[in-house]
């Protein structure tokens, strides 16, 4: 049984948990510092957290990238809608305007054959909602303009137009999407449904060991940084110390920190590795990426903060969690 999902929304982490209410945004930062810290972080980070308008995720006609459609100047519509969102299988994502993929349709990293060894100690869960949200475009199985509720009156289509998306929408591309707006197979942005050659997602952080009743650990795999827990709720993260000069605040969950997603999974995975059976932290795509950030490949580390302009100079993102 699965319950508890997380998603990145408006450059913040929003925790969604089945049957526990809708938004818990108010609780994500320590209450005494929430408004001050978030405001200071956004001010200090400048344009990096300004939103998606100047990123490749702005696919409307006014987008600054080369992959864009002439059909609409809207920005948010490619992912979100105020009405008629997809809620298939009870997976909570923020007013999602695309058809979600089947969580069971993906081959995951643990199927490479490293399962059960020291390189992969974690239990592997079905793909979680935050990763499914990313994969609605990045698995290459449907067009970017497969959107359920297109701009304008009477444009609702529960299928989003099918795998080819909206048939009357045309695209200007740089070769990474085809004429229908679907990511081409050769594009690195097209992860496909075979995730065995990508960083593992939807698995316990640090091999497991941290959970609601065991917040102090230890982790199964000692080669990971112990995550921090938000006061009062089962919510974990890893501090992004590299970004302290750009608005990240130590010991307070903010936009730059590496997000861990609270899920509750019972039993064992296909390899016999046990889940906690209660709230515990998982790694998902949004742990390292925020689709709203103006950073290189949407990583939670600003391009401007890097010497030489590299978004992961010195492997800062890797070493935030991995103690190598």
C-alpha positions in Angstrom: 0.0 0.0 0.0 1.2 3.5 -0.9 0.3 6.8 0.7 2.1 10.1 1.0 3.6 11.9 -1.9 5.5 15.1 -2.5 5.8 17.6 -5.4 7.7 20.7 -6.2 5.4 23.7 -6.7 6.1 27.4 -7.1 9.8 26.9 -6.3 8.8 25.4 -2.9 8.4 21.9 -1.6 4.8 21.1 -0.9 4.1 17.8 0.9 1.0 16.0 -0.2 -0.1 13.1 2.0 -3.2 11.0 1.2 -6.0 11.6 3.7 -4.0 14.2 5.6 -5.3 17.4 4.0 -4.1 19.3 1.0 -1.3 21.8 1.4 1.1 21.7 4.3 3.2 24.6 2.9 2.6 26.5 6.1 4.5 23.9 8.1 7.5 23.4 5.8 9.6 26.1 7.3 10.0 26.6 11.1 7.1 28.9 11.9 9.1 31.6 13.6 11.3 32.1 10.6 9.1 31.0 7.6 8.2 34.4 6.1 11.5 36.0 6.8 13.6 33.1 5.6 11.7 32.5 2.4 11.7 36.2 1.5 15.4 36.6 2.2 16.2 33.5 0.2 14.3 34.7 -2.8 15.8 38.2 -2.6 19.4 36.9 -2.1 19.1 34.4 -4.9 17.9 37.0 -7.3 16.8 35.8 -10.8 17.6 32.2 -10.0 14.3 31.7 -8.2 12.3 34.2 -10.3 10.2 31.5 -12.0 10.0 29.6 -15.2 9.3 32.5 -17.7 13.0 32.7 -18.7 13.6 28.9 -18.7 13.2 26.1 -21.2 10.0 25.1 -19.3 8.3 28.2 -20.8 6.9 26.5 -23.9 4.5 29.2 -24.9 4.9 31.5 -27.8 6.7 34.1 -25.7 9.2 31.6 -24.3 12.9 32.3 -24.5 13.9 28.8 -25.6 13.6 27.3 -29.1 11.1 24.6 -28.2 7.8 26.5 -28.1 4.3 26.5 -29.7 2.6 29.2 -31.5 -0.8 28.1 -30.2 -0.6 29.9 -26.8 1.3 32.5 -24.9 0.5 30.9 -21.6 3.2 29.3 -19.4 1.7 27.3 -16.6 -0.9 25.5 -18.8 1.7 22.9 -19.9 1.7 21.4 -16.4 -1.1 23.0 -14.4 -4.8 23.8 -14.7 -7.3 25.4 -12.3 -10.0 22.9 -13.3 -10.3 19.4 -14.5 -6.9 18.1 -13.4 -5.8 14.5 -13.5 -6.2 12.7 -10.2 -5.8 9.1 -11.6 -5.0 6.4 -9.0 -5.3 9.0 -6.2 -1.8 10.3 -6.9 -1.6 13.9 -5.5 0.1 16.3 -7.9 -0.8 20.0 -8.0 -3.7 20.4 -10.4 -1.8 18.4 -13.0 -2.9 19.2 -16.6 -1.4 16.0 -18.2 -2.3 12.3 -18.2 -0.1 10.6 -15.6 1.9 7.5 -16.7 1.5 4.1 -15.1 3.9 3.9 -12.1 4.5 0.2 -13.0 5.5 1.0 -16.6 9.1 1.9 -15.7 12.3 -0.2 -15.3 14.1 1.2 -12.4 17.8 1.4 -11.4 17.6 -1.6 -9.1 16.9 -3.9 -12.1 20.5 -3.3 -13.3 21.7 -6.2 -11.1 23.3 -4.1 -8.4 20.4 -4.8 -6.1 21.2 -6.1 -2.7 24.8 -5.1 -2.9 26.5 -2.2 -1.2 25.8 0.0 -4.1 22.0 -0.1 -3.7 20.8 -0.8 -0.2 17.4 1.0 -0.5 14.0 -0.6 -1.0 12.6 0.4 -4.4 9.0 1.7 -4.4 6.8 2.2 -7.5 7.6 5.6 -9.2 6.2 8.3 -7.0 4.0 11.3 -8.0 6.7 13.9 -8.1 8.7 11.8 -10.5 5.6 10.8 -12.5 4.9 14.5 -13.0 8.3 15.0 -14.5 8.0 11.9 -16.6 4.7 13.0 -18.2 7.0 14.8 -20.6 10.4 13.3 -20.0 9.5 9.7 -20.7 8.8 10.6 -24.3 5.5 8.6 -24.4 3.3 11.7 -25.1 3.6 15.1 -26.6 4.3 18.2 -24.4 1.0 19.6 -25.6 -1.0 16.6 -24.3 -2.8 18.8 -21.9 -6.2 18.1 -20.5 -7.6 21.6 -20.3 -6.2 23.8 -23.0 -6.6 27.6 -23.0 -10.0 28.9 -24.1 -13.6 27.9 -23.6 -14.6 24.4 -24.5 -11.1 23.1 -24.8 -11.3 20.3 -22.2 -10.3 16.9 -23.4 -9.8 14.2 -20.8 -7.3 12.4 -23.1 -5.2 15.6 -23.7 -5.5 14.8 -27.4 -3.8 11.4 -27.0 -0.1 10.6 -27.3 0.3 13.1 -30.1 -1.2 15.9 -28.1 -3.3 18.8 -29.6 -3.4 18.1 -33.3 -3.9 21.8 -34.2 -0.9 23.0 -32.2 2.4 23.6 -34.1 5.9 23.7 -32.7 9.1 25.6 -33.3 11.9 23.3 -32.2 15.7 23.0 -31.9 15.5 19.3 -32.8 14.9 17.9 -29.3 11.2 17.7 -29.9 9.4 16.6 -33.1 6.6 18.4 -35.0 4.0 17.1 -32.5 5.9 18.4 -29.5 7.2 15.0 -28.4 10.8 14.6 -27.1 12.8 12.8 -29.7 14.4 9.5 -28.7 17.9 10.9 -29.3 17.4 13.7 -26.8 19.0 13.3 -23.4 15.9 14.9 -22.0 13.9 11.9 -23.1 14.5 9.4 -20.3 12.1 6.9 -21.7 10.5 4.3 -19.5 13.9 2.5 -18.9 15.4 4.4 -16.0 18.1 1.9 -15.3 20.8 4.3 -16.6 19.5 7.2 -14.6 20.0 8.3 -11.0 17.7 6.0 -8.9 14.4 7.6 -7.9 11.4 6.5 -5.7 13.8 4.7 -3.3 14.6 5.1 0.4 17.1 7.8 1.1 20.5 6.4 2.3 19.4 2.8 2.0 16.6 3.4 4.5 16.7 3.5 8.3 15.1 6.9 8.9 11.4 6.9 9.6 8.7 8.6 11.7 9.6 6.5 14.8 13.3 6.4 14.2 14.2 10.0 13.1 17.8 9.6 14.4 18.6 6.6 12.3 21.1 5.2 11.7 20.9 4.9 7.9 21.4 1.4 6.4 24.2 2.9 4.2 26.7 4.9 6.2 28.0 6.6 3.0 25.2 9.2 3.2 24.7 12.4 5.1 22.0 12.1 7.8 19.0 14.1 6.7 17.4 16.8 8.8 13.8 16.7 9.9 11.3 19.6 9.9 10.0 20.3 13.4 6.6 18.8 14.1 6.0 16.9 10.9 7.5 13.9 9.2 9.4 15.9 6.5 13.1 15.4 5.8 15.7 17.3 3.7 19.5 17.7 3.2 20.9 21.2 3.8 22.5 22.8 0.8 25.4 24.4 2.6 27.0 25.5 -0.7 24.2 28.0 -1.2 24.3 29.7 2.2 25.7 32.9 0.5 22.7 32.9 -1.9 19.9 32.6 0.5 20.0 29.0 1.8 19.6 29.0 5.6 21.2 26.2 7.7 18.7 24.1 9.6 15.7 25.6 7.8 14.1 24.0 4.8 14.3 26.4 1.9 14.1 26.3 -1.9 17.8 25.4 -2.3 17.8 22.4 0.0 17.7 18.9 -1.4 14.1 17.7 -0.8 13.2 14.2 0.4 9.7 13.1 -0.2 7.6 11.6 2.6 5.9 8.3 1.6 4.5 5.4 3.5 5.1 2.0 1.9 4.4 -1.3 3.6 6.0 -4.7 3.1 9.1 -5.4 1.1 10.2 -4.6 -2.5 10.7 -7.2 -5.2 14.2 -8.0 -3.8 12.9 -8.5 -0.3 14.3 -5.2 1.1 12.0 -3.9 3.7 10.1 -0.6 3.8 9.6 1.1 7.1 5.8 0.7 7.0 5.4 4.3 8.2 6.4 7.8 7.0 10.0 7.7 5.7 12.1 9.9 3.3 12.4 9.0 -0.4 14.5 10.4 -3.2 12.6 11.6 -6.3 13.4 13.8 -9.3 12.5 16.9 -7.3 15.2 16.1 -4.7 17.8 17.7 -6.9 15.7 19.5 -9.5 13.1 22.3 -9.2 11.3 22.8 -12.5 10.7 26.5 -11.7 14.3 27.5 -11.0 16.4 29.6 -13.4 19.4 27.4 -13.0 21.3 25.1 -15.3 19.1 22.0 -15.9 16.9 23.2 -13.0 19.3 22.0 -10.4 19.0 23.3 -6.8 22.3 25.2 -7.1 22.6 28.5 -8.9 24.7 28.8 -12.0 25.9 32.2 -10.8 27.2 30.6 -7.6 29.6 28.3 -9.5 33.1 29.1 -10.4 33.4 28.7 -14.1 29.6 28.8 -14.5 29.2 25.1 -14.0 26.0 24.2 -12.2 27.6 21.2 -10.4 31.2 22.4 -10.1 33.2 20.2 -7.7 30.3 17.7 -7.7 28.7 19.9 -5.0 25.2 18.4 -5.5 26.5 14.8 -5.3 28.6 15.4 -2.2 25.7 17.1 -0.4 24.2 13.6 0.2 27.0 11.2 -0.7 30.0 11.1 1.7 32.7 10.0 -0.8 
